Structure formats: structure tokens, C-alpha cells
């Protein structure tokens, strides 16, 4: 029987990162991950359903901790991936705006940042309302 403990969990997360399946959030403690991944809470009927539930629990935990979103369809909708992509775009535009010397270009970048922030907020709000 497979036991979920810190060593196994760390090995699994390293494997998921290696194959670019999952990128863990370092701000969330390993204990929170472990509490979500106990066998009592996860369907262990077969390996495929266990893997699916494992990934779903991790995605749900990250959405709850980072964005205060609880969603039943987050994994199917790739919500975490979409929100993280928007965050990266926002960070890139903000850094470009800081480096920009001309005020008109700076303002244009800030307008783009505001549009992306609104898009992210709308996406998270829609997901929260669907639950």
C-alpha cells in the first residue's frame, strides 16, 4: 500500500515539476499539502483516479490559499494555469513600465496592466459565482 508522507510527497512533487505537470507554490506549507492528501480524503479505487484526485487537491489548495477561490471545476477549466499566466503577464508589463522613460508609453503599459487585472478578477469572480 502506498503511504503519503513527506518523503513520498516531495518525490512526487519533484517528478511532477520535472515533467512540467505541476509547479508548487513555495508559500504553502508541506503540512497543508499532506493534510489534503490523506487516503481518507482521496479516492484510491485505481491509480488513475488517485492521480486525478491528487492533482485536483493540490490545484484546489493553491487556488484557495492564493486567490481565495473554491471551485469544483478548476482542474477541468485549467483555472490555476490561466490565473498564473495572467499574473506573469501583469508582472512583465509592470516591470516594463518601471523601466520605461517616456510617460505616454508608461501610461499605455499601465492601462494594459489594469485590463489584465480586470480580466483576472472577472475570471476569479465567475468561478466563485459558479459554485
Secondary structure, DSSP 8 states (H G I E B T S, - for coil): -----HHHHHHHHHHHHHTTS----TTS-HHHHHHHT-TTTS--SSHHHHHHHHHHHHHHHHIIIII----SSTTTTTHHHHHHHHHHHHHHHHHHHHH--SHHHHHHHHHHHHHHHHHHHHHHHHHHHH-
